[in-house]
Amino acid sequence: MVQIAASTERCNGVTFVSAILTNDRTTPQRVRLESTLEPVWPPRRNGVVVPEWDGERWQGRLEPDSRRGIGFASPAATINEPLRFVGAERAPDRAKINTRTIRSSLERWEPPAGVDGRR
């Protein structure tokens, strides 16, 4: 079974949502959640939205007997249930990695000043 423990904090007109997902099954699970707040400001890595987020929906892999934290922000007012459980199913043995996942994990790089002839 997958369990969700979510909390919210409101600061300067922004609601910050954090959640801990727990997978107590012995198999990896693909979990789907949906924010009940709109709009959603998903986290970004190096300027790119993390690949698990698609609009108000989050889908990610939880390894067996593990916990994983997720979070996002929204200008919407705080409510008791900021996340809705959509579903969970056994995940394939290997997580698929797409170019968006790889790109979001890379550091931002620019050539040093003067290399391209501009200052």
C-alpha positions in Angstrom: 0.0 0.0 0.0 1.2 3.5 -0.7 0.6 6.1 2.0 0.7 9.9 1.7 1.4 12.3 4.5 1.0 15.9 3.2 1.4 19.3 4.9 1.1 22.9 3.8 2.6 26.2 4.9 1.5 29.6 3.7 4.1 32.4 3.4 3.9 35.8 1.6 0.9 34.7 -0.5 2.3 31.3 -1.5 1.2 27.9 -0.3 4.1 25.4 0.0 3.0 21.8 -0.1 5.3 19.0 1.0 4.4 15.3 1.1 6.1 12.0 2.0 5.1 9.0 0.1 5.6 5.6 1.7 5.6 2.3 -0.3 5.3 -0.6 2.2 5.0 -3.1 -0.6 7.8 -5.4 -1.7 7.5 -4.3 -5.3 8.2 -1.0 -7.0 5.1 1.1 -7.5 4.2 3.8 -10.1 2.2 6.3 -8.2 -0.1 9.0 -9.6 -1.2 12.0 -7.6 -3.1 15.2 -8.4 -2.9 18.6 -6.8 -6.2 19.9 -5.5 -4.7 23.4 -5.7 -4.6 25.4 -8.9 -2.4 26.6 -10.4 0.6 24.4 -9.5 4.1 25.7 -9.5 6.2 22.5 -9.8 9.8 22.3 -8.7 12.5 23.0 -11.3 15.9 21.6 -11.6 18.4 23.9 -13.5 15.4 25.8 -14.9 13.5 22.8 -16.2 10.4 21.4 -14.5 11.2 18.1 -13.0 10.0 15.3 -15.2 7.5 13.7 -12.8 5.2 16.8 -13.0 2.7 17.4 -15.8 0.4 20.3 -15.0 -1.3 19.5 -11.7 -0.4 15.8 -11.9 2.6 14.0 -10.5 3.7 10.5 -11.5 6.7 8.8 -10.1 8.3 5.6 -9.1 8.6 4.4 -5.5 11.0 1.6 -4.8 10.0 -1.3 -2.5 9.8 -0.5 1.2 10.9 3.1 0.7 9.9 6.7 1.3 10.1 9.6 -1.1 9.4 13.3 -0.6 7.8 15.6 -3.1 6.7 19.2 -3.0 5.4 22.1 -5.0 4.0 25.6 -4.5 0.8 27.4 -5.5 -0.7 30.9 -5.1 -4.0 29.2 -4.0 -5.1 29.3 -0.4 -4.2 26.4 1.9 -6.6 23.5 2.2 -6.7 20.4 4.3 -6.1 17.9 1.4 -3.7 19.5 -1.1 -3.0 16.2 -2.9 -5.4 13.5 -4.2 -4.3 9.9 -4.7 -5.1 8.9 -8.3 -3.6 5.4 -8.3 -0.7 3.1 -7.9 0.4 0.0 -9.9 3.3 -2.2 -10.0 6.1 -0.5 -11.8 8.3 -2.3 -14.4 11.6 -3.6 -13.1 13.5 -0.7 -14.6 12.5 2.9 -14.6 12.4 4.5 -18.0 14.7 7.5 -18.4 13.9 10.0 -21.0 15.8 13.0 -22.3 13.8 15.4 -20.1 15.0 13.5 -17.0 18.6 13.5 -18.1 18.5 17.2 -19.1 17.0 18.3 -15.8 19.8 16.6 -13.8 22.6 18.4 -15.7 24.1 21.6 -14.5 23.6 24.7 -16.5 26.6 25.5 -18.6 27.7 28.5 -20.7 31.0 29.2 -22.4 33.3 31.5 -20.5 33.2 35.2 -21.5 35.3 36.0 -24.5 35.4 32.5 -26.0 32.8 33.3 -28.6 34.3 36.8 -29.3 31.6 38.6 -27.3 32.0 40.3 -24.0 
